Amino acid sequence: MDLSSVTDSRLTRALAYWREKAAGRPMPDRRDINPAEIPDLLPWILLWDVVPSGYRVRLAGTGICDAVGRELKGVDFEAMHGSGTAEIKPDYDYVVREGKPHYVERSMWWSHRSYRSYKRVLLPFTNGGDACALIMGVTSFL
């Protein structure tokens, strides 16, 4: 996926952090994440565990929860995205399958807030192995 269209400063910062933590590996390990290094990104991060049934929110920043209108920790992908699951889930599946970041811009139509748009990067992390076990989403709302 071509990431050259990512111009949002928050998202370019997240990509730079991910690349730094990867340190030449295909993707960094979840233990490489140090919240003290990215306090500016924390409100805008959504951590997704890759689970047998799909994806589940491990942690959601305050900016994300405020934008969505509720706490998201423990929420399954389908419960969060509802009718948007079929359109949005392939982004996450790509990250897991390819082990590469993904970028998208779209409206929040799936949350009944179609008047709001967002830009988002999804960043893959391992959990001590070779496969993607955690996805860090970083979002900027427009």
C-alpha positions in Angstrom: 0.0 0.0 0.0 1.3 3.4 -1.0 1.7 5.5 2.2 3.0 8.6 0.3 -0.5 10.2 0.5 -0.3 10.3 4.3 0.3 14.0 5.1 -1.5 14.4 8.4 1.2 15.2 11.1 -0.3 12.8 13.7 -0.3 9.9 11.2 3.1 10.6 9.9 4.4 10.7 13.4 2.7 7.3 14.1 4.2 5.8 11.0 7.7 7.1 11.9 7.4 5.6 15.4 6.3 2.3 14.0 9.2 2.2 11.5 11.7 3.2 14.3 10.4 0.3 16.5 10.5 -2.1 13.6 14.2 -1.5 13.4 14.6 -3.3 10.1 12.2 -6.2 11.0 9.0 -6.6 9.0 7.0 -5.3 12.0 7.8 -4.4 15.6 6.7 -6.5 18.6 4.0 -5.2 20.9 6.5 -5.1 23.7 8.3 -2.4 21.7 5.4 0.1 22.4 6.4 2.6 25.1 3.6 4.9 25.9 6.0 7.4 27.5 7.5 7.9 24.0 4.2 8.8 22.3 2.1 10.9 24.8 0.8 13.1 22.0 -0.6 10.0 20.2 -2.2 8.2 23.1 -5.7 9.9 22.9 -5.9 8.9 19.3 -4.8 5.2 19.5 -7.0 2.2 19.3 -5.3 -1.1 20.0 -6.9 -4.1 18.5 -6.1 -7.7 19.6 -6.2 -10.2 16.7 -8.4 -13.0 18.1 -9.9 -16.1 16.5 -13.2 -14.4 15.9 -11.6 -11.3 14.4 -10.6 -8.2 16.4 -11.3 -6.9 19.9 -10.4 -3.6 21.4 -7.6 -3.9 23.9 -7.3 -0.1 24.6 -9.0 3.0 23.3 -7.6 6.5 23.8 -9.8 9.2 25.2 -10.0 11.1 21.9 -11.3 8.0 20.1 -13.9 7.3 22.8 -15.1 10.9 22.8 -15.5 10.8 19.0 -17.4 7.5 19.0 -19.4 8.5 22.1 -18.6 5.6 24.4 -15.9 3.5 26.0 -14.6 0.9 23.6 -12.3 -1.4 25.7 -13.4 -5.1 25.1 -15.7 -4.2 22.2 -15.6 -6.7 19.3 -15.1 -5.3 15.8 -18.6 -6.1 14.6 -20.2 -4.5 17.6 -18.3 -1.3 17.0 -18.7 -1.1 13.2 -22.2 -2.6 12.8 -23.3 -2.4 9.2 -19.9 -1.0 8.2 -18.1 -4.2 9.1 -18.1 -5.6 5.6 -16.5 -2.4 4.2 -14.0 -1.7 7.0 -12.9 -5.2 8.0 -10.8 -5.8 4.8 -8.5 -3.0 5.9 -7.7 -4.9 9.1 -7.5 -8.2 7.3 -4.9 -6.7 4.9 -2.7 -5.6 7.9 -2.8 -9.1 9.4 -2.3 -10.9 6.2 0.5 -8.7 4.8 2.0 -7.4 8.0 2.1 -3.9 6.6 0.5 -0.6 7.5 -2.7 0.5 5.9 -4.1 4.1 5.4 -7.6 5.2 4.7 -9.8 8.3 4.7 -13.5 8.0 5.1 -16.6 9.3 6.8 -18.0 7.9 10.1 -21.2 6.8 8.4 -21.1 3.5 10.2 -21.5 5.3 13.6 -24.4 7.5 12.5 -22.0 10.4 12.3 -21.6 10.7 8.6 -20.9 14.4 9.0 -17.5 13.5 10.5 -14.6 12.3 8.5 -11.4 10.7 9.6 -8.0 9.6 8.4 -6.4 6.5 9.9 -3.3 4.4 9.8 -3.3 0.8 11.0 0.0 -0.5 12.2 0.8 -4.2 12.7 2.7 -5.6 15.7 3.8 -9.2 16.6 3.5 -10.8 20.0 6.9 -12.6 20.1 6.4 -14.4 16.8 6.2 -13.6 13.1 2.5 -13.1 12.7 0.5 -9.9 13.4 -1.1 -10.2 16.8 -2.0 -6.6 17.5 -3.1 -3.7 15.3 -2.5 -0.1 16.4 -4.9 2.3 14.8 -4.1 6.0 15.0 -6.8 8.4 13.9 -7.2 12.0 13.0 -10.8 13.4 12.8 -11.6 16.1 10.4 
